[in-house]
């Protein structure tokens, strides 16, 4: 009886992470071909039976984000029509997560649109990590497991940042204060806050530091780093205020545009990102980048989901 | 408004009346009744065929009934061939349940959004959603209005003008509110700061102001005679606010529920009278207030006390029935601005109920009750001497002397605290609470010394976290005064009473988005309600005329 075992499918967004996850689960990636027709339409072939199987499709929101989203939707739909018992979309980095509210007039809530598209395509369950706002869980009427990178970040700080006991956790904007305080609490450290007055997206005008970072190792914590303009300026602000060194730890390292130049030219000692988004190439250009591997968390969440065990254990504990 | 009808549910008639006045329309007739089995029924009293229907219903202390009422009205309008149905919910019920807390939480906000859509709402207008992401829960368009321009204007005209922008700081009492705080601070040109309470589970932040200490020791006494019994009977005496509110609740249930427009008008008028009455009381001075003190003390008795008093008097039974379930739920829910503490709060509640009686013996009881009365009287007296004192440090606020020093828990909290010159970041201060096991580390990030602090959040219900923050700001950080500012003021149970006797809070400024019984607003001298009816009316008008609503997001409509 091979019925209802785990099948791990991977799209083209992040094959390395998918391989790591499959390896940790002790299986191979299922045989799937995802290619494109010459007119740029995505073509998916599921190379083995998924009938009555528990299917997990790993696809991160990064790079060619629309192509990858479309791949995911088509794969979900292909499995649905191929009679999979249950289809779980595993999105280490949820695409369009920043468009989660009408922050100005007539702004679209694209995260909700993506949620609806996943549901319509046939996803029964969604596993994701550090949603930009956890309210996105409410955009689905399917179960959503929002995993946290925090335990892994805590472990990284304890193990890899020398003199972390003399550190201070800094949030680069007011919206992230909660995330920063949570980490500060767990490590029993102080925290500070940088308030930025933002005039346009991806453009920062003035920064105000609230809190005392003098002679301390400042650790900037955020959920997402895109162009790194904020991080660079924040690091400069911290150094100007007497910090002895500045680290940045970010869950989703999008690192698009001039991000690598900004990091290389900044006063940041190190920028740590998780591997929810591939950055192997970027590491070659930017020696300051470091990685936290979260494949264990995702693999364990998949295993627990498959076996019907509680996932909430993972919210507070890092897996090995 | 041509071809439009504005209906009001029973949750907040006063606000509905004001909105109607601003729009220059009459509230459309509707009969809302309860069957004897408590089912709600709605009967629209005029034709809505091919009309734009607006249904105003806020959240309230009987949320579920009023939600059901709104749903039934929407459904009734839908079946009556209304062209478009817009639900106006100034306070969106269940908006705090907008995400899964760490494990197995329901996203009830999403459920309510779905229910409105299923009932037939085509559009929703609401205000200051707890999380703006909630507008993604709906399948219909949502206009999330902001009270910030209205509040900011009032604050600019009253607080900032008197104290000067350099001497005003907007403060968040937890990290989650930091964004809201920086927005208001930018708008007012004021500084901002953040209070960080160490949330490690072993050191759950739990500190109470002295007044609250006294309150919470009260219920644990085994049917003590004397002060407590009189307090309860005083609370239930005919004409007392608590009694009145219960009677009102009962009559609401008993009556056939048809809207009586006269009472609506009355409600509007009472607001003005209240203001006069307050002025009169202040003019008469300390005597009047001292006389009022016992009544107030009675009013602060938590309904929980009555439920535990054995054997119950008929009044107590009544009180217990009306109050206890609500209090329990609010105790569990309302602490959770920090969002992840619900379970802990529940355990706190249990602990509170289970604390052995010997911790607060009868003698303690007398002490505490006396202290309560004394504290109330003292503060009231002091307040009469205090002019509009936003401009300078109110001499009345006892910073280094506790309101009454003979009560041990108060000493525990205030001992070893002194005013000193202030570095920008203070070391965390351990506050020992009434419960010996619990200590909390509170840190202020930022500087508030010699500033008027606006302690801002999107809603205030049970004020204990605000009071703890206010105490810290006044006692340890040298704040000049603390005003609590929130968009939605819920004030369940004895919340307003606790604020009233807290010496560290000067005033509490909220909008009238959520209905607060007149008895409670009259009894509270610190409560200031800002009218947001103009914003709602303008949003309805613009919506009806197909104009842009975004104008209202950062400006006042009048």
Interface residues (C-beta under 8 A of the other chain):
Chain A: X100 X101 X102 X103 X104 X105 X106 X109 X111 X112 X133 X134 X135 X136 X137 X138 X139 X141 X144 X146 X171 X173 X174 X175 X177 X178 X180 X181 X182 X184 X185 X186 X188 X190 X191 X192 X193 X195 X197 X210 X211 X212 X310 X312 X315 X316
Chain B: X98 X99 X100 X102 X103 X104 X107 X109 X110 X114 X131 X132 X133 X134 X135 X136 X137 X142 X144 X172 X174 X175 X176 X178 X179 X181 X182 X186 X192 X193 X194 X196 X198 X199 X200 X339 X423 X424 X425 X443 X445 X446 X548 X549 X550 X553
